[in-house]
Amino acid sequence: MQRAKGSSERRLEFTAIGDTVNLASRIESLTKTVGERRLVSRTTRDRLGGDFVRVEASPVSVKVKSEPVATFIPKLSSID
């Protein structure tokens, strides 16, 4: 694709905020502590398709919640 000199691309930026995003960020950072490549919340676990085996991990404390959060390790039944 060629553009005229000095032209610019149109760029859209989006920001997601809220409790769900904060919790997802905290859970993602826990993968390093738990030593797993993937770690998901109960809500995500419940929405996974049938190709996954769901291994329950220990509930963990996260900064944004007053109670420990249930976490799960999703594993593709044919790969992991």
N, C-alpha and C positions, 0 to 999 in steps of 0.2 A: 504494500500500500504506500503510495506517495502522498506527501502533504506539502502544501506550500510552505516556504521558509517562514518561520515565526508562528506557524499555527500551533494550537495546543489541543490535546485530547480532553474530552469532557470526562471528568472524574467525579464519581459519587462516593461519599463516605457515609457509613452507618455506624451508630453506636448502640450497643445493647446494654441496658442497665436493669437492675432489679435483683430481687432475692434469688431467683433461679440462676441468673448469670453469676452472682457472687458465690453461690454454693457450688456451681460447676467449676469455677476457678479454684476454689479450695480443694475440691475432690481431685482435680487434675494435679495440683501440687502435691497431693498425698501419694501419687504413684511412686515418687522417688523414695518416700519413707517406707511404703509397703513393699517396694521392690517389684511392682507389676507394671507392665506396659499400659494396661487399661484398667480403669476402676470407674464404676458407675453408681449412681444413686438408685434407690428402690424404684423411683418413677421410671427411670431409663430402663432398668432391668425388666419392669413389667411391660414395656413397649418393644422389647427385643423380639425378633422373629424366632421361629423354631429351630434355626440352625445353630443356636448358641446354647452352651451349657453354662449355667449360672452358678458360680461358686461363691458362697457367702464369705465375706471378709469380716474381720472384727469391726464392730461399730466404732466410729472415731469421733473425737471432739473436733469441731471446727469453729472458727472464730465467730461466724455469723449465726450460730444456733446455740440455744441454751441446753439442748439435749444432744447426746451423741447421735450421729447420723449412720444409718445402716448403709453399708457399701457392699458391692458385689464385683467379682472379677468375671467378666464375660469371656468365654473361650469358644471359638469356632470348633464345633465337635469334630470336624475333619482335619483341622490344621494344628491346633494347640495341644 
